[in-house]
Amino acid sequence: MKSENKLKVGILGVGHLGMIHLKCIQEVSAFEVVGIYDPDEQKMTNAASKYKVRPFSNESTLLQEVDAVIIVSPTTTHFELAKAAICRGIHVFIEKPVTETPDEAKTLLELSHQHNVIAQVGHVERFNPAFTAIKDMQLVPMFIEVHRIATFNPRGMDVSVVLDLMIHDLDIILSMVDAEVKQIRASGVGVIGKLPDIANARIEFENGCVANLTASRMSFKQMRKLRLFQQDAYISMDFLEKETTIIRLYEEGNEHIPEGISLMELNTDEAKKFVHIEQAETIPANAIQDELKAFANAILEGKTPAVSLEDGYRALKLAFGILNEIEKQKFHVS
């Protein structure tokens, strides 16, 4: 079904984020955009006119003409759209959260294996320069602290802040911690409506790692920071500024002690130690464009995508575990 030179791709959903994907995917040489579909005819007409692409009357007609599809529609529609595509043998890219429920995500995962389909989930922070800067480091975090704080925006209010914002960091944490979740503690409060707008979660893993996350969409400022501590290093990632700082501790006599003005001497009772502060090299990038390139490469090379459907399922399952704990807390308080 693959075209001779390029992968034929369609986009389902051309709202705010869908328009960004449409713009970015036209810069990915491996793809040929066949067309778009959105039940909102005005949005679809505007997108088709602006980016010179063909509007389709329904998703079924679009699916007949593509090798792959980008699903950027409301989360409530992800499951049925992805299921229809996968069962046709069409590769799928699905924006986060992957589906409304973990059970739906698990079903899609099983179907993707049955139909030998590449399925990637849009956890875009995996492609943030702050995170890719440490991709070659050996990470064994034992404590992680995260703050993801945003100003109020009506978009995304149909889901809790856990599924809207925190899920980005849940995916990042699960990609770094090689252990199963042991215990979840969480609390949250809805300020605007019934769904949590502010949430905090403490996640304990079987290997002893602890992650503490705070997410809010009711702030006057923005912050997206993740700090991790492991035996040999402290790493601070700023996803908003796309900067990463690495602080390492070396003992006197270690042949790997780097040289330079960023080296600070530290006297302890045990031995003389040195602290080295390094600003990791970050390469400017368009994270959405990069994740779409990764999707294309996964299809062309027949390999597991950078953010697999299983990754999306695990992040969603953990998010629902947090939401369940928030509900328990709410019931206990009342």
C-alpha positions as CSV (number, residue, x, y, z in Angstrom):
1,M,0.0,0.0,0.0
2,K,3.0,2.3,0.4
3,S,3.5,4.7,-2.4
4,E,6.7,4.4,-4.6
5,N,8.5,7.3,-3.1
6,K,6.7,8.6,-0.1
7,L,4.4,7.5,2.6
8,K,0.8,8.7,2.0
9,V,-0.5,10.3,5.2
10,G,-3.8,11.8,6.3
11,I,-4.6,13.9,9.3
12,L,-7.8,13.4,11.4
13,G,-8.5,16.6,13.3
14,V,-7.4,20.1,12.4
15,G,-8.1,22.0,15.6
16,H,-5.3,24.1,17.2
17,L,-2.9,21.1,17.6
18,G,-4.0,19.5,14.4
19,M,-3.0,22.6,12.5
20,I,0.4,22.5,14.1
21,H,0.8,18.9,13.0
22,L,-0.4,19.7,9.5
23,K,2.2,22.5,9.2
24,C,5.0,20.3,10.6
25,I,4.3,17.2,8.6
26,Q,4.6,19.1,5.3
27,E,8.2,19.6,6.2
28,V,8.8,15.9,6.7
29,S,10.1,14.7,3.3
30,A,9.1,11.0,3.9
31,F,5.4,11.9,3.9
32,E,3.0,13.0,1.2
33,V,-0.1,14.6,2.7
34,V,-3.1,13.1,0.9
35,G,-5.7,15.1,2.8
36,I,-7.5,16.0,6.0
37,Y,-10.8,15.3,7.8
38,D,-12.6,17.2,10.6
39,P,-16.3,17.1,11.4
40,D,-16.1,20.8,11.8
41,E,-16.4,21.9,8.1
42,Q,-15.3,25.4,8.7
43,K,-12.1,24.4,10.4
44,M,-11.5,21.8,7.7
45,T,-12.1,24.4,4.9
46,N,-9.8,26.9,6.5
47,A,-7.0,24.3,7.0
48,A,-7.4,23.0,3.5
49,S,-7.2,26.5,2.0
50,K,-4.2,27.6,4.2
51,Y,-2.1,24.5,3.6
52,K,-3.3,23.6,0.1
53,V,-4.5,20.1,1.0
54,R,-7.5,18.1,0.1
55,P,-10.5,18.0,2.5
56,F,-12.3,14.7,2.8
57,S,-16.0,14.2,3.5
58,N,-15.5,11.5,6.1
59,E,-12.7,9.6,7.8
60,S,-13.5,6.3,6.0
61,T,-12.8,7.8,2.5
62,L,-9.5,9.3,3.8
63,L,-8.4,6.0,5.2
64,Q,-8.9,4.3,1.9
65,E,-6.1,6.4,0.4
66,V,-3.3,6.5,3.0
67,D,-0.5,4.4,4.4
68,A,-0.5,6.2,7.7
69,V,-2.7,8.6,9.7
70,I,-2.1,11.3,12.3
71,I,-4.9,11.4,14.8
72,V,-5.2,14.8,16.5
73,S,-8.9,14.8,17.2
74,P,-10.5,15.0,20.7
75,T,-9.4,12.1,23.0
76,T,-13.0,10.7,23.0
77,T,-12.6,9.8,19.3
78,H,-9.1,8.3,19.4
79,F,-10.1,4.8,20.0
80,E,-12.6,4.4,17.2
81,L,-10.5,6.2,14.7
82,A,-7.3,4.3,15.6
83,K,-9.2,1.0,15.6
84,A,-10.6,1.7,12.1
85,A,-7.2,2.6,10.8
86,I,-5.3,-0.3,12.4
87,C,-7.8,-2.9,11.2
88,R,-7.1,-1.7,7.7
89,G,-3.4,-2.1,8.2
90,I,-2.7,1.6,8.4
91,H,0.0,2.9,10.6
92,V,-1.2,5.4,13.3
93,F,0.2,8.3,15.2
94,I,-2.1,9.2,18.1
95,E,-1.9,12.3,20.2
96,K,-1.7,12.0,23.9
97,P,-3.5,10.8,25.9
98,V,-3.7,7.8,23.6
99,T,-7.3,6.9,24.5
100,E,-10.0,7.7,27.0
101,T,-9.3,4.6,29.1
102,P,-6.4,2.1,29.6
103,D,-8.7,-0.7,28.4
104,E,-9.1,1.0,25.1
105,A,-5.3,1.5,24.8
106,K,-4.7,-2.1,25.6
107,T,-7.2,-3.2,22.9
108,L,-5.4,-1.0,20.3
109,L,-2.1,-2.4,21.4
110,E,-3.3,-5.9,20.8
111,L,-4.8,-5.0,17.4
112,S,-1.6,-3.3,16.3
113,H,0.3,-6.6,17.0
114,Q,-2.3,-8.6,15.1
115,H,-2.2,-6.3,12.0
116,N,1.5,-5.7,12.1
117,V,1.0,-1.9,12.3
118,I,3.4,0.8,13.6
119,A,1.7,2.9,16.3
120,Q,3.3,5.9,17.9
121,V,1.9,8.1,20.7
122,G,2.4,11.9,20.8
123,H,4.3,12.3,24.0
124,V,6.2,15.2,22.5
125,E,8.5,16.0,25.5
126,R,10.5,12.9,24.6
127,F,11.8,15.1,21.7
128,N,12.4,18.2,23.8
129,P,16.1,19.2,23.5
130,A,16.3,19.3,27.3
131,F,15.5,15.6,27.4
132,T,17.4,14.5,24.2
133,A,20.5,16.2,25.6
134,I,20.9,13.3,28.1
135,K,19.7,10.4,25.9
136,D,23.2,8.8,26.1
137,M,23.6,9.2,29.8
138,Q,23.2,6.2,32.1
139,L,20.2,7.1,34.1
140,V,19.4,5.3,37.4
141,P,17.3,7.9,39.2
142,M,16.4,7.4,42.8
143,F,14.4,10.6,43.4
144,I,12.6,12.7,40.9
145,E,10.8,16.0,41.4
146,V,8.6,17.5,38.7
147,H,6.7,20.8,38.4
148,R,4.5,21.4,35.4
149,I,2.6,24.6,35.9
150,A,0.5,26.4,33.2
151,T,-1.7,29.5,33.0
152,F,-5.4,28.9,32.5
153,N,-6.5,27.9,29.0
154,P,-10.0,26.8,28.2
155,R,-8.6,24.1,25.8
156,G,-8.0,20.8,27.6
157,M,-10.6,21.5,30.3
158,D,-12.6,18.5,29.2
159,V,-10.0,16.3,31.0
160,S,-8.3,16.5,34.3
161,V,-4.9,18.2,34.7
162,V,-3.4,14.7,35.2
163,L,-4.4,13.7,31.6
164,D,-3.8,17.2,30.2
165,L,-0.4,18.1,31.7
166,M,1.0,15.6,34.2
167,I,0.9,12.7,31.7
168,H,3.8,14.2,29.8
169,D,6.0,13.7,32.9
170,L,4.6,10.3,33.7
171,D,5.8,9.1,30.3
172,I,9.2,10.7,30.8
173,I,9.6,9.1,34.2
174,L,8.5,5.7,33.0
175,S,11.0,5.9,30.2
176,M,13.8,6.5,32.8
177,V,12.9,4.2,35.7
178,D,13.4,0.5,35.0
179,A,11.0,-0.8,37.6
180,E,7.4,-1.4,38.2
181,V,5.2,1.0,40.2
182,K,4.8,-0.1,43.8
183,Q,2.5,2.5,45.3
184,I,0.7,5.7,44.3
185,R,-0.4,8.5,46.6
186,A,-2.2,11.5,45.2
187,S,-4.5,14.4,45.8
188,G,-6.1,17.0,43.6
189,V,-8.7,19.7,43.5
190,G,-11.0,21.2,40.8
191,V,-11.0,25.0,40.9
192,I,-13.0,25.7,37.8
193,G,-15.1,22.5,37.6
194,K,-15.3,19.0,39.0
195,L,-12.2,17.7,37.3
196,P,-8.8,18.3,39.1
197,D,-7.1,21.5,37.9
198,I,-4.2,21.0,40.4
199,A,-2.8,17.7,41.4
200,N,0.1,16.2,43.2
201,A,1.3,12.6,43.1
202,R,3.9,10.6,44.8
203,I,4.9,7.4,43.0
204,E,7.1,4.7,44.6
205,F,8.8,2.1,42.4
206,E,9.9,-1.4,43.2
207,N,13.5,-0.4,43.0
208,G,13.2,2.3,45.7
209,C,12.9,5.3,43.3
210,V,10.4,7.9,44.4
211,A,8.8,10.5,42.0
212,N,7.0,13.5,43.3
213,L,4.9,15.4,40.7
214,T,2.9,18.6,40.8
215,A,0.7,19.8,37.9
216,S,-1.4,22.9,37.8
217,R,-3.3,24.8,35.1
218,M,-4.3,27.6,37.4
219,S,-1.1,29.6,37.7
220,F,0.0,33.1,36.7
221,K,3.3,31.7,35.4
222,Q,4.5,28.7,33.5
223,M,7.0,26.1,34.6
224,R,8.1,22.8,33.2
225,K,11.0,21.5,35.3
226,L,12.1,18.0,36.2
227,R,14.9,17.3,38.6
228,L,16.4,13.9,39.2
229,F,18.9,12.6,41.7
230,Q,21.0,9.5,41.3
231,Q,24.1,8.1,43.0
232,D,26.6,10.0,40.8
233,A,24.6,13.0,39.6
234,Y,21.9,15.6,39.9
235,I,20.2,16.6,36.7
236,S,17.9,19.5,36.2
237,M,15.8,19.7,33.0
238,D,13.9,22.8,32.0
239,F,11.5,21.7,29.3
240,L,10.2,25.3,28.8
241,E,13.6,26.9,28.3
242,K,15.0,23.7,26.7
243,E,18.0,23.7,29.1
244,T,19.6,20.9,31.1
245,T,22.2,21.2,33.9
246,I,24.2,18.2,35.1
247,I,26.0,18.3,38.4
248,R,28.4,15.4,39.2
249,L,30.4,14.5,42.3
250,Y,33.9,13.0,41.9
251,E,36.3,11.7,44.6
252,E,39.9,12.8,44.7
253,G,42.0,10.5,42.6
254,N,39.3,9.7,40.1
255,E,40.9,9.8,36.7
256,H,37.7,10.9,35.0
257,I,37.5,14.2,36.9
258,P,37.0,16.9,34.3
259,E,39.0,20.1,34.2
260,G,37.8,23.7,34.1
261,I,36.4,26.6,36.0
262,S,33.1,24.7,36.7
263,L,35.0,22.4,39.1
264,M,34.4,23.1,42.8
265,E,36.3,21.6,45.7
266,L,34.3,20.0,48.5
267,N,35.9,18.9,51.8
268,T,34.2,16.1,53.6
269,D,35.2,13.9,56.6
270,E,35.7,10.9,54.2
271,A,37.8,12.4,51.4
272,K,38.3,15.4,49.2
273,K,35.6,15.6,46.5
274,F,34.9,17.7,43.6
275,V,31.7,19.0,42.2
276,H,31.5,19.5,38.4
277,I,28.7,21.7,37.0
278,E,27.9,21.2,33.3
279,Q,25.4,22.9,31.0
280,A,24.5,20.0,28.6
281,E,24.6,20.8,24.9
282,T,21.1,21.2,23.6
283,I,20.4,21.3,19.9
284,P,17.4,23.6,18.9
285,A,14.7,21.5,17.4
286,N,11.0,21.4,16.4
287,A,9.8,18.6,18.7
288,I,6.6,18.0,16.9
289,Q,8.4,17.8,13.5
290,D,11.0,15.5,15.1
291,E,8.4,13.1,16.5
292,L,6.7,12.9,13.0
293,K,10.1,12.2,11.4
294,A,10.6,9.4,14.0
295,F,7.2,8.0,13.1
296,A,8.1,7.9,9.4
297,N,11.4,6.3,10.1
298,A,9.8,3.6,12.3
299,I,7.4,2.8,9.4
300,L,10.1,2.7,6.8
301,E,12.5,0.7,8.9
302,G,9.9,-1.5,10.5
303,K,11.1,-0.8,14.0
304,T,9.5,0.0,17.3
305,P,8.7,3.8,17.4
306,A,10.4,6.1,19.9
307,V,7.2,6.4,21.9
308,S,5.4,3.1,21.4
309,L,1.7,2.4,21.9
310,E,2.8,0.3,24.9
311,D,4.5,3.5,26.3
312,G,1.3,5.4,25.8
313,Y,-0.7,2.6,27.5
314,R,1.6,2.5,30.5
315,A,1.5,6.3,31.0
316,L,-2.3,6.3,30.7
317,K,-2.6,3.4,33.1
318,L,-0.4,5.3,35.7
319,A,-2.4,8.4,35.1
320,F,-5.7,6.6,35.9
321,G,-4.0,5.1,39.0
322,I,-3.3,8.7,40.2
323,L,-6.9,9.8,39.3
324,N,-8.3,6.8,41.3
325,E,-6.2,7.9,44.3
326,I,-7.5,11.5,44.0
327,E,-11.1,10.1,44.0
328,K,-10.4,8.1,47.1
329,Q,-8.9,11.2,48.8
330,K,-11.9,13.2,47.9
331,F,-14.3,10.6,49.3
332,H,-12.3,10.3,52.5
333,V,-12.3,14.1,53.0
334,S,-16.1,14.4,52.4
